[in-house]
Amino acid sequence: MRVVGDRWSRLTMAISRWACYRVTVTNRIVSNPKIMFGKPVIVGTRITVEHILRCLAAGETPDEIVADYPPLTHEDIRLAQELARS
């Protein structure tokens, strides 16, 4: 029984260490030092807010970005723009 307890404590310690790194910027944008060097990314992807903003600055429309990156939604692009303004 002691082995199970030790495994459980190691697991909970690992989860708590991971949880302290994850910072939720919005419900769809998070920042974690272990993902893309801590840059804000869209949840469940490695697409950074910076990349979305660079695409927009290069003249791509939100429709083109969503077509190029299927995990993204128009709401994700709007949230990235709001984050940049704040």
N, C-alpha and C positions, 0 to 999 in steps of 0.2 A: 504494500500500500504506500510505502514511503516513496517509491520510485514515481508513482502516479502523482503524488503531491509535489515532488520536485519538478516534474515535467510541467505540471499546471502552473507553478510559480514562475518557471522560466518563460512559459507562454504568456502569462499575464504581464510580466516585466517587458517582454518584447513588444507586446501590443501597446503598452503605455508609453514606451519610448517612441514608437511609430506615431501614436496619436498626438504627442506633443509637437511633432514636426509639421503635421498637416494643418494648414491654416486655410479656412474657408473664406474666400473673398466674397463670393456670392454663392447661391445654391448650385451654380454650374461652373464656377471658376475656383480652383484651389491652388495653393502654393505649398510645395513640399521640397525641402533641400535635396531629397534623393531622386527627384524627378525634374529633369531639364534644369539642373543647377538652381532650383528654387524659383524659377520664373513662373508666373501665374499661367496655368494651363486649363483647358476645358476638361471637365471631369471625364475620366475614362479614356482620355487620349493623351498624346504628347504634343498636341497642337497648342502652341503658346499664343497668348494674347498679343505679344509682340509680332508674331508672324501674321496674324490676322490684320493687325494695323498696317504692317508693311504692304500687304496685298491691297488693302484699301488705298494706301498712299500711292501705290503704283498704278492706280486707276481701275482696278478690278471692281466689279459690282458685287454686292452681297450674293446675288444669284449665281454668279460665276464661282465665287468662293465655295458656296454650298455644293455646287456641282463638282468642283475639284476635290473637296473633302467631305464625303458623304456623312461622316459622324457629326458634322456641324449642322446647326440649325440657324435660321435667321435670328432667333432669340439670342444665341451664343454670340453672334456678331454684334448685336445691339448691346449686349452686356459688356463686351470687350471695349466698345466705343465709350460706354458710360464709365468704365474703369479708367480709361485714358483721360477722360475729362475731370475725374475727381482728384 
